[in-house]
Amino acid sequence: MIDQATPAAGSGQNNPPDYETKAELARRLGVSERTIANLMGRGLPYLALTGKLRRFPRRAVDDWLASQQVRRA
């Protein structure tokens, strides 16, 4: 049985990657890598693979950002 939720290889669909580097995430969000580091300290979800190697799961990051309240002055 073929999982219809997952497109077959070479199907021509351009799906975003499941995980991003800090630079890729910063570029997508339009912020600096330092801002990403600050958000990591505030609970931004990431995977610590080895040493300083970190990857950010796209869906978990998007869900986390959506759950954060924006404070207006």
N, C-alpha and C positions, 0 to 999 in steps of 0.2 A: 504494500500500500504506500502511495506517495503522499507525503505531507504537503497539502495544498497551500499552507500558510508560508512555506519556504519556497521561494522561486528556484527553479533549476539553474545550474551553472550555465552561463552563456545565454540566459533568457533575455538579455538586453535591458534588464531593469538596473537602475543605478541606485542601490541601497546604500545609506551611510554605514560606516563601520560601527560595530557594537561597542568598541573601546577607542578612546582618544588619548593622545599624549597631552601633557600640560600645554604645549604650544598650540596644538590643534584646538583644544578646548578654549583657550584664551582667544584665538583668532575667531572661532565660531561665535563666542559671546561678545566680542568686541571690547575686551579688557586686557590688561597686562598679565603676564605670568605671575607677577608679584600679587596681583589681586586674587588669582587662583590659589596661590599659597596661603593667603589670608583666609579665603573661604574654606580651605582644607582644615584650618584650625577651628573653624566655626561649624564643622560637621559635613562639609561637602564630601559625598561618597567617592572613595577611590580604592584601588587595589594596590597594595605594596608588594611588588613582585620580588625584587632583589635590591639590596642597598638603597640607592636613590631612584630606582626604576619604579615609576608609578603609572597606572593606567586608570582612566576615568570611564566607567560604564555609562554610555550615552543616556539610556532610558532612566537609570537611577539618578543621574545628575539632573536631567530635565524634571523629574518628579520632585527632587529635593528643592530645586529652584522655585518651582510652582508653589511649594508649600511654605516658602518663606514670606513673611509679611514685609511689605515696604512701609517704612516709617517716614512720614512727611512732617516737616518742621512747620 
